[in-house]
Amino acid sequence: MTVIAFRPRPRSDVPELGHFEDAPFTGTFRTPLGRHASVEGHLRVQRLVLVPSGAFVTGVFVAELREPDGTFIGIDSRRATVPADLVPCDGGLRPVVRSTRLSLMGLEVQVEAFAVDPQLTLGRARSDRRAGVPAELRHRGPRPTP
């Protein structure tokens, strides 16, 4: 199994600690009264997993659920691994998450297909694997033996 981790590129306007790139998505669900309501949220991408059966994106879906009239219902999050397609884009491949169903706030949510930004960093140094940990707190040197 091949795993490609998505990590953020350092940006001057955002602190480097623990920021992950987010991919926005939309969706729909049926309220308990049977009306169609909307979902807006983002996927905090953690990694792209490539296996013989296909490509998958793993991350945390954070979504805001609203009634058809715009009334706020709530916010929920769910960690999930969802199927994706790798679509050619500008000389590279862009992951596009397939339409999928998630359970948020006890409701079945239909998330529409959406693209993940291909600019997410893949080539960070191996020593920087722990995104979000300040350099001064990262362990340098041999690990102590118990």
Beta strands, then each sheet from edge to edge (+ up, - down):
strand 1: 2-5
strand 2: 22-30
strand 3: 36-51
strand 4: 54-66
strand 5: 72-89
strand 6: 92-97
strand 7: 100-104
strand 8: 107-111
strand 9: 114-115
sheet 1: 1+ 3- 2+ 8- 7+
sheet 2: 1+ 3- 4+ 5- 6+ 9-
end
